[in-house]
Structures are given as C-alpha cells and as structure tokens.
C-alpha cells in the first residue's frame, strides 16, 4: 500500500517526498506564534484604515504587563516596565494616516479627502521594529499631529498630542524640546477651554484649568500659573485632589522664586566683591 499522499507527482519531478507532512509544520508554527503571543507584553489588534481601507495590525500593550512607578504633576505617568505611551498612536503604513488610537476610526468624509491629498500623496512606507522606544514614539506622535493639523482637528486633540510629545522628550531629558511642546500644548488647551465642550479625553473643565496652570508653571510663567491655580482652589465643586495639586503648584512656585531670589543676591554679592577688589588694585597706583 502506498502511503505517500503525494503519489502521482513523481513524473513532475517530485520524487522522495514521502517525509513531507502537510499539517505538522503548520501546527508547530501556530503553536510557536501562540506561545510568543502569550509571553509577549504586546498584542496585535486588527484595524482597518478609514482612509484607504488597508487592514493592518496595531500594537498595544497588555494591561497586565505594565507597572506604574509615579505620576508627574502634569499627569505624566512614569512606568517601571514597558511604556504604553510608546504605542498610543495608530499608523496606517499604506497611506500615512496616523492618530491617537482613541481617535483613529473617527473621520469625516472631508477629512479623508484632505488626508488623501496631503498625506497619502507624500507617504513613504516605514518599517518599524517589534518594540518601540521614545524616538519612535516621537516620530509617530508627530505624524499624528501632522494629520490633525491637515484635517483641522479640534484644539484638544492637537494639545494632548503636543503634551505627550513633551513627555517623550522629558524621558529623553531634552528640556528644550520638552518646553517647545509644552508651549504648543498650552496654546491648544487654552483654546479648547474656551471653545470646546467638556469633557474631552476624560478631563473635565476643572482638570483642564489645573493643567493649564501647571503647564504655565513648568515653562516659567508664574503669574499666569498662580491665576489658574487660584481659580481651581476657589471654585466650588472642584475635587479636593485637584485643589491639593493646585496648592502644591503654588508652593513650588514660592520655593522656585525664593531660590531665584537667593541666587540673585549671591550674584550681586559676588559682583560687589569683584568691584571692590578692582578698586583696591587701582588704589595702589592712584594713592601714591
């Protein structure tokens, strides 16, 4: 009895192929994929691009894998393990459409046409590694910001993206770029506060009031920061947690101002000593 399931193909040049099995290798590959998926902190979510219809896999972080270390005063979460912020932007590699994942599927027809005209026409395929880092995250956030700008998205969307870019630069200890994007975020949140409906991105009116004050403080605009902090502290209905954050911000400004004043006084003393020393040197020549 011939047990070779490929019998009859010998005349086509396929001799000695009895050892080839049609299922074993495939099953092994599937088991390896499942095992890899189970052990990985990432999983792939199937997404269809609303612009071009391209189906792709978007990487996301399993909630069981990341650990929170601490939170900065502008709501930036510092993670101890894998960083979910790195995977917060979904990008279609076929047409270049990118957005924060919460916004990705929400596009109007006129916005799609703008992306096709401005983004898709210029897009070049980009191969990304399995794991993302700060620099890749920055590139993807900037792509999302570009898309938001092209389609004229709400200020809140652009502001949050700029804030997250500032956070990525903070991780890199790049203060200059962090301040640049904090300023951009401040402009967007200011506009959104007075022109958009709350809540947006889970933030109510009072949270944005505090955040605007906090960004003012971080870029050194203390007077404006104190005005927004005071609004948070004195407005009825604001949570005690936000009020405490605002009070902490006011205390930080006081400490920073006192430190600056102390440094100025030390600089003045040093300058006076140098001037007196110069006078002492010249007096040797003029008092002879």
VEXLODREN-466126 format. One line per 5 residues: number of its first residue (from 1); their letters; for each residue x, y, z of N, C-alpha, C. Coordinates in steps of 0.2 Angstrom, whole numbers, plus 2048, in hexadecimal, padded with zeros to 3 digits. Layout:
NUM) a) X,Y,Z,X,Y,Z,X,Y,Z  ...
END
This chain:
1) xxxxx) 804,7FA,800,800,800,800,804,806,800  803,80B,7FC,807,811,7FB,804,816,800  808,818,805,805,81D,80A,808,824,808  80B,825,802,80D,82B,800,807,82F,7FD  805,834,801,7FF,838,7FF,801,83D,7F9
6) xxxxx) 807,83D,7F7,809,841,7F1,80B,83C,7EB  809,836,7EC,80A,831,7E6,806,834,7E0  80A,833,7DA,807,835,7D4,80B,83B,7D2  80F,83E,7D6,812,845,7D4,819,843,7D2  81B,83D,7D3,822,83B,7D1,824,83D,7CA
11) xxxxx) 81F,83C,7C5,821,83E,7BE,822,846,7BD  820,84A,7C2,821,851,7C2,827,853,7C5  82B,84E,7C8,832,84F,7CB,832,84F,7D2  82C,84D,7D5,82C,84D,7DD,82D,846,7DF  833,843,7DF,834,83D,7E2,837,83D,7E9
16) xxxxx) 836,838,7ED,839,837,7F4,836,83D,7F8  830,83E,7F8,82D,843,7FC,828,840,801  829,839,803,825,836,807,825,839,80E  82A,83C,810,82B,83F,817,827,845,818  825,849,813,822,84F,814,81B,84E,816
21) xxxxx) 819,851,81C,812,851,81F,80F,858,81E  809,857,81C,805,85E,81A,803,862,821  803,85F,827,800,862,82C,805,864,832  80A,85F,833,80E,860,839,812,866,839  815,869,834,818,86F,834,814,875,835
26) xxxxx) 80E,875,832,809,87A,833,807,87A,83A  805,875,83D,803,874,844,809,877,849  80F,875,847,815,877,84B,815,87F,84B  815,882,845,815,889,844,810,88C,848  80A,88A,848,804,88D,84B,805,88D,853
31) xxxxx) 808,887,855,80A,886,85C,80F,88B,85E  814,88C,85A,819,891,85C,817,898,85C  812,89A,857,80F,8A0,857,80B,8A1,85D  807,89C,85F,803,89D,865,807,89E,86C  80D,89A,86C,811,89A,871,815,8A1,872
36) xxxxx) 817,8A3,86C,81A,8AA,86C,815,8AF,86E  80F,8AF,86C,80A,8B4,86E,808,8B4,875  808,8AE,878,807,8AD,87F,80C,8B0,883  813,8AF,881,818,8B2,885,81A,8B9,883  817,8BC,87E,819,8C3,87C,814,8C8,880
41) xxxxx) 817,8CE,882,813,8D3,885,80E,8D6,880  80F,8D5,87A,80B,8D8,875,806,8D3,871  801,8D6,86F,7FC,8D2,86B,7FB,8D6,865  7F9,8D3,85F,7F7,8D6,859,7EF,8D7,858  7ED,8DD,857,7E6,8DE,856,7E5,8E0,84F
46) xxxxx) 7E0,8DC,84C,7DE,8DD,845,7DA,8E3,844  7DD,8E7,83F,7DA,8EE,83E,7D9,8EF,836  7D4,8F2,834,7D3,8F4,82D,7D4,8FC,82D  7D8,8FE,828,7D9,905,828,7D3,908,825  7D0,90E,828,7CA,911,825,7CC,915,81F
51) xxxxx) 7D2,916,81D,7D4,91A,818,7D4,916,811  7D8,911,812,7DA,90D,80C,7D7,905,80C  7D4,903,812,7D2,8FD,812,7D7,8F7,814  7DD,8F9,814,7E2,8F4,816,7E1,8F1,81D  7E2,8EA,81D,7E1,8E7,823,7E8,8E6,826
56) xxxxx) 7E9,8E7,82C,7F0,8E7,82F,7EF,8E5,837  7F5,8E3,83A,7F5,8E1,841,7F8,8E7,845  7F5,8EA,84A,7F7,8EF,84E,7FA,8EC,854  800,8EE,856,802,8EB,85D,7FF,8EF,863  7FE,8EB,868,7FB,8EE,86E,7FF,8EA,874
61) xxxxx) 7FF,8ED,87A,802,8EA,87F,7FC,8E6,884  7FE,8E0,886,7F9,8DD,88A,7F9,8E0,891  7F3,8E1,894,7F3,8E5,89A,7F6,8E1,8A0  7F7,8DB,89F,7FA,8D7,8A5,802,8D8,8A5  805,8DB,8A0,80C,8DB,89F,80F,8E2,8A1
66) xxxxx) 80B,8E7,8A1,80F,8ED,8A3,80D,8EF,8AB  812,8F2,8AE,812,8F4,8B5,813,8FC,8B6  80F,8FF,8B9,810,906,8BA,815,907,8C0  81A,90C,8BE,81E,90E,8C4,81C,914,8C7  81B,91A,8C4,818,920,8C7,815,924,8C2
71) xxxxx) 812,929,8C4,80E,92E,8C0,811,935,8C1  813,938,8BB,815,93F,8BB,80F,944,8BC  810,94A,8BE,80B,94E,8C0,807,951,8BA  809,94F,8B4,805,951,8AE,802,94A,8AB  801,945,8AF,7FE,93F,8AE,802,93A,8AA
76) xxxxx) 808,93B,8A9,80D,937,8A5,80E,931,8AA  80D,92B,8A8,80E,925,8AB,814,922,8AA  819,920,8AE,81F,91D,8AD,81E,916,8AF  820,912,8AA,81F,90B,8AA,825,907,8AC  825,902,8B0,82B,8FE,8B2,82D,8F9,8AD
81) xxxxx) 828,8F7,8A9,82A,8F1,8A4,828,8F4,89D  825,8F1,899,823,8F3,892,81F,8F9,892  820,8FE,88D,81C,904,88E,817,904,889  810,905,88B,80B,905,886,80A,90B,882  80D,911,884,80D,917,880,811,916,87A
86) xxxxx) 816,911,879,819,910,873,814,90D,86E  80F,90A,870,80A,907,86B,804,90A,86A  803,911,86C,7FD,914,86D,7FB,917,866  7FF,917,861,7FD,919,85A,7FC,913,856  7F7,913,852,7F6,90E,84D,7F8,911,846
91) xxxxx) 7FB,90E,842,7FE,910,83B,7FC,90B,836  7F9,90E,831,7F8,909,82B,7FE,90A,826  802,905,825,808,905,821,807,905,81A  800,905,818,7FF,905,811,7FE,90C,80E  7FB,910,813,7F9,917,810,7FC,91D,815
96) xxxxx) 7FF,91B,81B,802,920,81F,7FD,923,824  7F7,921,824,7F2,924,829,7F4,921,830  7F4,926,835,7F6,924,83C,7F2,929,840  7F0,926,846,7EC,929,84B,7ED,925,852  7EC,929,857,7EB,925,85E,7E6,920,85D
101) xxxxx) 7E7,91A,860,7E3,914,85F,7DB,916,860  7DA,91A,865,7D3,91C,867,7D0,920,861  7D3,923,85D,7D1,927,858,7D1,924,851  7D5,91E,850,7D7,91C,84A,7D1,91A,845  7CC,917,847,7C6,915,843,7C1,91B,842
106) xxxxx) 7C2,920,845,7BD,926,845,7BF,92B,840  7BD,92A,839,7BF,92F,834,7B8,930,830  7B8,937,82E,7B3,939,829,7B5,938,822  7B1,938,81E,7B2,938,817,7B7,93D,814  7B6,943,816,7BA,949,814,7C1,948,817
111) xxxxx) 7C2,945,81D,7C8,944,820,7CC,93F,81C  7C9,93A,81A,7CC,934,816,7CF,937,810  7CB,93C,80D,7CD,93F,806,7D4,943,807  7D4,946,80D,7DA,94A,80F,7E0,946,810  7DF,940,813,7E4,93C,815,7E7,939,80E
116) xxxxx) 7E2,937,80A,7E4,934,803,7E8,939,7FF  7E6,93F,7FF,7EA,944,7FB,7F0,946,7FE  7F1,947,805,7F7,94A,808,7FC,944,80B  7F9,93F,80E,7FD,93A,811,7FE,934,80D  7F9,931,80A,7FA,92B,806,7FE,92D,800
121) xxxxx) 7FE,932,7FD,801,934,7F7,809,935,7F8  80B,936,7FF,812,936,800,815,930,804  810,92C,806,813,927,80B,817,922,808  81C,920,80C,821,91B,80A,821,915,810  820,90F,80E,820,90A,812,825,90A,818
126) xxxxx) 824,909,81E,829,909,823,828,902,827  82E,8FE,827,82E,8F8,82B,830,8F9,832  82C,8F8,837,82D,8F9,83E,830,8F2,841  834,8F3,846,836,8ED,84A,830,8EA,84E  832,8E4,851,82D,8E1,855,82B,8E5,85B
131) xxxxx) 830,8E8,85E,82F,8EC,865,831,8F3,863  82C,8F7,866,82D,8FF,865,831,902,86B  834,907,869,838,90B,86F,835,912,86E  839,917,872,837,91E,872,837,921,86B  83D,920,868,83E,923,861,838,921,85C
136) xxxxx) 837,91A,85C,831,918,858,82B,91B,85A  829,91B,860,823,91E,863,823,926,861  828,929,861,828,930,85F,827,931,858  82A,92D,853,828,92D,84C,821,92C,84B  81E,927,84E,817,925,84D,812,92A,850
141) xxxxx) 814,92D,856,810,933,858,810,939,854  816,93A,851,816,940,84C,812,93E,846  812,938,843,80E,936,83E,806,937,83F  804,935,845,7FE,937,848,7FC,93E,848  801,942,84A,800,949,84B,7FF,94C,844
146) xxxxx) 803,94A,83F,803,94C,838,7FC,94B,835  7FA,945,836,7F3,943,834,7EE,947,837  7EE,949,83E,7E9,94D,841,7E9,954,83E  7EF,956,83D,7F0,95D,83A,7ED,95E,833  7EE,958,82F,7EC,958,828,7E4,958,828
151) xxxxx) 7E1,954,82C,7DA,954,82B,7D6,959,830  7DA,95D,833,7D7,962,838,7D4,960,83E  7D7,95B,841,7D4,958,847,7D3,95D,84D  7CF,95B,851,7CE,95F,857,7D4,961,85B  7D4,966,85E,7DA,968,862,7DC,963,867
156) xxxxx) 7D7,960,86A,7D8,95B,870,7DC,955,86D  7DB,953,867,7DF,94D,864,7E6,94F,863  7E7,955,860,7EE,957,85F,7F2,959,865  7EE,95C,86A,7F1,95D,871,7F4,957,874  7EF,952,875,7F1,94C,878,7F7,949,875
161) xxxxx) 7F7,949,86E,7FD,946,86A,803,949,86C  803,950,86C,809,954,86E,80B,953,875  806,952,87A,808,950,880,80C,94A,881  809,945,87D,80D,93E,87D,813,93E,87A  814,943,875,81B,944,872,820,947,877
166) xxxxx) 81D,94B,87B,821,94E,880,823,949,885  81F,945,887,821,93F,88C,826,93B,889  826,939,882,82B,935,87F,832,938,880  832,93F,87E,838,942,87F,83A,943,886  836,943,88B,838,943,892,83B,93C,894
171) xxxxx) 839,937,891,83C,930,892,843,931,88F  844,934,88A,84B,935,887,84F,93A,88A  84C,93E,88F,850,943,892,852,949,88D  84D,94A,888,84E,94F,883,84A,955,885  84C,959,88A,848,95F,88C,846,964,887
176) xxxxx) 84A,965,882,848,96A,87D,842,968,879  842,962,877,83C,95F,873,836,95E,878  838,95C,87E,832,95B,882,82E,962,883  832,967,884,82F,96E,885,82B,970,87F  82E,96F,879,82B,971,873,824,96E,872
181) xxxxx) 824,967,874,81D,964,873,819,965,879  81B,967,87F,817,969,884,814,970,882  817,974,87F,814,97B,87D,80F,979,877  810,975,873,80B,973,86E,805,970,871  806,96C,876,800,969,87A,7FC,96E,87D
186) xxxxx) 800,973,880,7FD,978,884,7F8,97C,87F  7FB,97E,87A,7F7,982,875,7F0,97E,873  7F1,977,872,7EB,973,870,7E6,973,876  7E8,971,87C,7E4,970,881,7E0,977,883  7E4,97D,882,7E1,983,883,7DB,984,87F
191) xxxxx) 7DC,983,878,7D7,983,873,7D1,97F,875  7D3,978,876,7CE,973,877,7C9,975,87D  7CD,978,883,7C9,97A,889,7C3,97E,887  7C4,983,883,7BF,988,882,7BB,987,87C  7BD,982,878,7B9,981,872,7B6,97A,871
196) xxxxx) 7B8,975,875,7B5,96E,874,7B1,96C,87A  7AD,967,879,7A9,964,87E,7AD,95F,882  7AB,95F,888,7AF,95A,88D,7AA,954,88E  7AD,94E,890,7B4,94D,891,7B7,94B,88A  7BE,94B,88A,7C1,948,884,7C7,944,887
201) xxxxx) 7C8,93F,884,7CD,93A,886,7CD,939,88D  7C7,938,890,7C6,937,897,7C7,93C,89C  7C9,942,899,7CA,948,89E,7C4,94D,89E  7C2,94E,8A4,7BD,953,8A4,7C0,95A,8A5  7BB,95F,8A5,7BD,966,8A5,7C3,968,8AA
206) xxxxx) 7C2,965,8B0,7C6,967,8B6,7CD,964,8B5  7CD,95E,8B2,7D3,95B,8B1,7D8,95E,8AC  7D4,961,8A7,7D8,965,8A2,7DA,96C,8A4  7D6,96F,8A9,7D8,975,8AC,7DF,974,8B0  7DF,96E,8B4,7E5,96D,8B8,7EB,96B,8B3
211) xxxxx) 7EA,967,8AD,7EF,966,8A9,7F2,96C,8A5  7EE,971,8A4,7F0,977,8A1,7F5,97A,8A5  7F2,97B,8AC,7F7,97E,8B1,7FD,97A,8B2  7FD,974,8B2,803,970,8B3,808,971,8AD  805,971,8A7,80A,972,8A1,80D,979,8A1
216) xxxxx) 809,97E,8A3,80C,985,8A4,812,984,8A9  811,981,8AF,816,980,8B4,81C,97D,8B1  81B,978,8AD,821,974,8AA,825,978,8A5  822,97D,8A2,826,981,89D,828,987,8A0  827,988,8A6,829,98E,8AA,825,994,8AA
221) xxxxx) 81F,993,8A8,81A,999,8A8,816,999,8AE  819,99B,8B4,816,99A,8BA,810,99E,8BC  810,9A4,8B9,80A,9A8,8BB,803,9A5,8B8  804,9A3,8B2,7FE,99F,8AE,7FD,999,8B2  802,995,8B4,801,98F,8B8,7FD,990,8BE
226) xxxxx) 7FF,995,8C2,7FB,997,8C8,7F4,999,8C7  7F3,99C,8C1,7EC,99E,8C0,7E7,998,8BF  7EA,993,8BB,7E6,98D,8BA,7E6,989,8C0  7EB,988,8C4,7EB,984,8CA,7E5,987,8CF  7E5,98E,8CF,7E0,991,8D4,7D9,98F,8D2
231) xxxxx) 7D8,98F,8CB,7D1,98E,8C9,7CF,987,8CB  7D4,982,8CA,7D3,97B,8CC,7D1,97B,8D4  7D5,97E,8D8,7D5,97E,8DF,7CE,981,8E2  7CC,986,8DE,7C6,98A,8E1,7C0,988,8DE  7C0,984,8D8,7B9,983,8D5,7B6,97D,8D9
236) xxxxx) 7AF,97E,8DA,7AC,979,8DE,7AB,973,8D9  7AB,96D,8DC,7A9,967,8D8,7B0,964,8D5  7B5,967,8D6,7BC,964,8D4,7BE,95E,8D9  7C0,959,8D7,7C2,953,8DB,7C8,955,8E0  7C8,953,8E5,7CE,954,8EA,7D4,952,8E7
241) xxxxx) 7D5,94D,8E3,7DB,94B,8E1,7DE,950,8DC  7DA,953,8D8,7DC,958,8D3,7DE,95E,8D7  7DA,960,8DC,7DC,966,8E1,7E3,965,8E4  7E4,95F,8E6,7EA,95D,8E9,7F0,95E,8E4  7EF,95C,8DE,7F4,95C,8D9,7F5,964,8D7
246) xxxxx) 7F0,968,8D7,7F1,96F,8D6,7F5,972,8DB  7F3,970,8E2,7F7,973,8E7,7FE,971,8E7  800,96B,8E5,807,968,8E4,80A,96C,8DF  807,96E,8DA,80A,972,8D4,80B,979,8D7  807,97C,8DB,808,983,8DE,80E,982,8E2
251) xxxxx) 80F,97D,8E6,815,97C,8EB,81B,97C,8E7  81B,978,8E1,821,977,8DD,823,97E,8DA  81E,982,8D8,820,988,8D5,823,98D,8DB  821,98C,8E1,824,990,8E6,82B,98E,8E7  82C,987,8E7,833,985,8E9,837,987,8E3
256) xxxxx) 835,987,8DD,839,988,8D7,83B,990,8D7  836,994,8D9,837,99B,8D9,83C,99D,8DF  83B,99A,8E4,840,99B,8EA,847,999,8E8  848,993,8E4,84E,990,8E2,851,995,8DD  84D,998,8D9,850,99D,8D4,852,9A3,8D7
261) xxxxx) 84E,9A5,8DC,850,9AB,8DF,857,9AA,8E3  857,9A5,8E6,85D,9A3,8EA,863,9A3,8E5  862,9A0,8DF,868,9A0,8DA,86A,9A7,8D8  865,9AB,8D7,866,9B2,8D5,86A,9B6,8DA  868,9B5,8E0,86C,9B8,8E6,873,9B6,8E6
266) xxxxx) 874,9AF,8E5,87B,9AD,8E5,87F,9B0,8DF  87C,9B0,8D9,87F,9B3,8D4,881,9BA,8D5  87C,9BE,8D8,87D,9C5,8D9,883,9C6,8DE  883,9C2,8E3,889,9C2,8E8,890,9C0,8E5  890,9BB,8E0,896,9BA,8DD,898,9BF,8D8
271) xxxxx) 893,9C3,8D5,895,9C8,8D1,898,9CE,8D5  895,9CF,8DB,897,9D5,8DF,89E,9D3,8E2  8A0,9CD,8E3,8A6,9CB,8E6,8AC,9CC,8E0  8AA,9CA,8DA,8AE,9CB,8D4,8AF,9D2,8D3  8AA,9D7,8D4,8AB,9DE,8D2,8B0,9E1,8D8
276) xxxxx) 8AF,9DF,8DE,8B3,9E1,8E3,8BA,9DF,8E2  8BB,9D9,8E0,8C2,9D7,8DF,8C5,9DB,8D9  8C1,9DD,8D4,8C4,9E1,8CF,8C6,9E7,8D1  8C2,9EA,8D6,8C4,9F1,8D9,8CA,9F1,8DD  8CB,9EB,8E0,8D0,9EA,8E5,8D7,9EA,8E1
281) xxxxx) 8D6,9E7,8DB,8DC,9E6,8D7,8DE,9ED,8D4  8D9,9F0,8D1,8DB,9F7,8CE,8DD,9FC,8D3  8DB,9FC,8DA,8DD,A00,8DF,8E4,A00,8E0  8E7,9FB,8DF,8EE,9FA,8E0,8F2,9FF,8DC  8EF,A00,8D6,8F3,A04,8D1,8F1,A0B,8D2
286) xxx) 8EB,A0D,8D4,8E8,A14,8D4,8E9,A17,8DB  8EB,A13,8E0,8EC,A16,8E6,8F3,A17,8E8  8F8,A16,8E3,8FF,A17,8E5,901,A1E,8E5
END
